[in-house]
Amino acid sequence: MKDLSIRDSLVQTTGALYQSLLKRDDHERAAKLASIIKKEAEEEVYIAFTGHYSAGKSSLVNHLLHDHILPTSPIPTSANLVVVRKGRSEVQLHTSDGRFAKMSGSYDKEAVQRFCKDGEQIEMVEMSGDYRGLEEKVALIDTPGIDSTDHAHFLSAASILHQADALFYVVHYNHVHSEENIRFIRSIKDQVPNLYFIVNQVDRHDEHETAFEDYKKQVVEMLLKEGIEEEHLYFTSVTDEAHPRNEMLRLIEKLQELQTLPKASLRAYTEQKIEHVLKEHIESLKEELQEEGLDTQLQDKRNEVKELEAKNRFIENGAKQLEDEISSEMENILKNANLTPFKMRELASDYIESKAPGFKVGLLFSKNKTEQEKEKRANDIVTDVKTRMKAEVDWHIAELFKKEVKRHQLGEELLDQVMAFETPVQESLLEKVIHPGATFSNEYVLQYAKDAGEALKRQAKQKALPLIEQMAETLKDQLTKEKGKQQEKWTQAKQELQMLEQCIEKNEQIKRDIQHVWDIWKNGTDELVQEDWFYAKKQWMQHDQLKQYHAPFHAEESGQENEQTDHDQIRQSQHLTTAQSIKQFEQLSRILLPLDVLQSQRKSFEKRTKRLQAKEFTLALFGAFSSGKSSFANALVGRKVLPSSPTPTTATINKLTQPTEDHPHESVKVVFKSEQDILEELDQILGFSITGEKGDTFRAKLERVLKKRQFEQDHRIIVEHFLEAHARFHEYIDKQTPLNVTLQELKPYVAEEAVSCVVKEVTVYLSTPLTDKGLTIVDTPGASSMNKRHTEMAFQYMKDADALLYLTYYQHSFSKADRSFLRKLGLVKDSFSMDKMFFIINAADLAKDQAELETVFDYVRKELTKEGIRNPNLHHVSSKEEIEGKGSTPYNQYEQLRKQLDNFIEEELTKDAIELLHFEASTLCGTVDKLHATLHQSEDEKQAEKKKVESSYEAILEKMSHVKRSKLVTESVKKDLQEQLYHIVQRLSLFANDMLKTAFYPGLSQGNFGQQLKKALEQALKDYEFEFVQELKALDIRMESFINQYFQEEWEKGMQAACAEDPYFSLRLSPPEEKKAELKQIEVEAELSQFEPLLKKQKSAKAFFEQNGKAACIEAIRDILLQLTTEWADKEKEELLSRYEKMVETFTVRYETEALQQLNEQKQTFITSLTTDDKEQAIIEQVYEQTNEWKSQLKTI
């Protein structure tokens, strides 16, 4: 070990940082610092291998070490970190509870490999031995697959990579462009000094599918976008060392070079890693900083508290304060009121004069004139005073009162009273002010005016006082009610003020902490740290105390453990083949041709026979990207038709079908998307609406978007491709006319992005043994596509296709991309009248032996069972070997699958149609028998027979009327729909839990956590919306199946049973053949804005991932989603119910019409037969003999 004493400044500095991080409870990054310094102390070079599961990482490491020390399998195996070193033979097992055990000397290699698979109990396995290809002081690290469906595998892979001096990211040849690869590389590339990209299993390359140079160019372009140079790309193969594209030797040379990295480089890497961890820590601290503007918020909150305290004081004294304020204001109004101006004094003088004892007017009739004059002078002064009181007092007092009533919200009733305020002015008051015996003079008039003004003001006060008291009392009642609530507001505001003060103090402390750790790193420190601070203290234990790990086995239900389903053996037909049956039906039709009375039934029978003969079947292929659907389709038709590629292309619908008159053998029809289709697709890809962009034409909108918008490079390329393709094929896009090309010209339309992006569907017309049977093979993009149109189409094919084949890739079986779609298949599987699903493990020739193949086979079977697909019809094949003509092998069950498909198509799919025709044939022959019997009846017997026919007819009509009137199906649909929607909401809540756990992975802590978390939630919400839509699509299939089953029971079987004992009538009703209307496009949106308050509460990655923040956040999001989903379900329920009620109504009319047609034809036949002439009787005799002979031949066959 290197002498890393306390005198080493790097150890001293990092130790001080370690202590600071622990004080901040950042244990994760503190542990990273310790592990980095421990590595430095041991002078080791860390070379890590990571990538997606089953890419061959462990096999590659075994090959490089020349020893099979790591477990390998096409299914997820490595469940923990495995560190391999050169040294004496020893194994250290580090448990997840912080203990460790040692196995020294000779040990059981298989037992160790089992521990390597035990991710629950064992956190890390350290192995040392005399491994070739490994130098001293070098650690080779193998990690679990980062895209395993087990999220713990991702965490394990990410936990050690910060220490790596070099990282080799390993991908399978067929899965280079997986999104998980890009996402993980972006999250790790800034942490690792040397990042390399290995495309393993290059021996899978097929030059006939894709030129290697084209493939390599795509990979190089992808890596360059992520900042990885071409020199850091390696193509390898462990199984075919001599492969011309195998760069294993170049890889080994690079490993040798990395193992001897100079100490100066390692020291520099160590410092870079410490600084990266420190920056992560600082970023996490910054994320804990409260939002900007806290100082402003603090001042605002202080002001708010002051206002509330003032309000509290007002509540205690408000009523008295109001009374005092109003009284004071009123005094000012009265004080400033000018009630005795000059005009009023003149009127007062006249009034006072009129009240004098000797006042007299005129000589003649003076008494009356005097009284009139007195009255006039009194009216004049009263009128003037009233006017003046209103202007100078009443209006001002009323306005004062109104203002206070409104300010304190004292009520409309009180407002009406104050608005009506008016001081009463009577002559008596003015007269009372006159002093008897006073000498009339100007001085007295002035004194009178003054006295009158004071009297009027006292009158106004007296009038106002009750209103003031009422206002004060009303306010007091209000304030008493508000007191408790106002106190709560004040308490809350005080608490918020304290929190703001604490936040500001916390912010200041965080800033001090950031400055402190940065100062330590930049300037060093004298802080005391323990010399061995970087060594973890673990409790030792005996290795035999560990439980031996055994791969989990999911037991099937009792009696099904090893049971092979009926699908594993082709049932031997005990009846006629379809072709033989058609031949027999055609013969019967010819026999019945002379019999006019049966022509209607015969033509119906002949029509059904021809329909069976011309029957076309659809076989739909589903599977995740690079599962080999195109290769499989090619193998089915026995030749290479569809181009297959290990790199993804724009998903188009590809069909292989039999030629027609318009489309000869090896011709191709290309159907293009409409401009609206393209815009909707781009809206979904880019995340905003292009339709609303300025521009008169499609091209103008796209060109403007390219010019004005900021895009990720990938999105820019997509838009450019659409523009280029539109320019080239705009005529076909605008007119929506198909383009006819030859098979040799097919490839660009399905495999080249710049062309296929505008292609909607490609149909290849081929004459092959399979297509000539009327079989159309459809390669769908539905399994992992998020495109709405593809989803619609996927569910339509799921419902309407005669057979479904789901493909998964042998070395990447059952990935995340498979699960969502398979869940939907599990939900609808039981809705189909027969099991039409076939599950295929493709590329099984990659199995190293039979035991490994059986392991993968069992794994896929159990995973399918977990998704609700019980007893799956599962096969393993090799499309490659089949196309190469190698025939059946233990790894390739193509022959068995082909036989089963042939049997399924020939027997299962035609069985119902043949049974129906046999029933009709039996009914027709029975009718001939009855016609023959009537030939020998008397007239009376014929009339009696006619009455019996009429009676039977009416009885059956009554039964049919009863079935038609029944409300059972409608009520059952309502109940079932309600239950199904409830279960969907509950199921989606569970889905949200798993989805969010995966979405919020620890890699989000790299960079700006808040932005990363928001982006992750945004994508998760899109996934959730997509899942809801898929759930409703699956529901629609189940509800249609429920309705179909009802009509089969009540109409098809029920009416058939009603006629079973009837000697005259028989009914065989068939389900409607016309396609049902497609479910309308479902649009739902979980707006991110509803979750933003919740996101703002997530202050730091540390609190989120280490302090139960993630669980609490997920639970809160689930609550919001549960409410949203319930609203979505309620909204869709009415439309769905209307759809199903309409379907019931249509089915009822359809079945009733068919039943009446059959009954009326049979009735007419019997009635007509009762009046036959000699010629007709001879024909009946002839037909009778021939039908009996036909029946005998049928029995013989």
PyMOL commands that set and color helices and strands:
alter all, ss='L'
color gray80, all
select helices_A, chain A and resi 9-23+27-41+57-65+109-116+151-158+161-163+173-175+179-188+202-204+212-225+230-232+248-259+263-288+294-336+342-354+366-407+412-419+427-432+442-523+543-545+566-568+578-592+596-613+629-637+675-686+698-708+713-735+743-745+747-751+753-756+771-773+788-800+810-812+816-831+844-846+850-866+879-883+894-934+939-965+968-999+1002-1005+1009-1058+1088-1090+1092-1096+1101-1106+1109-1169+1174-1196
alter helices_A, ss='H'
color red, helices_A
select strands_A, chain A and resi 45-51+81-86+90-95+99-104+122-129+138-142+166-172+194-200+233-235+539-542+617-623+653-657+667-672+739-742+759-765+775-779+803-809+837-842+874-876
alter strands_A, ss='S'
color yellow, strands_A
deselect
rebuild
show_as cartoon
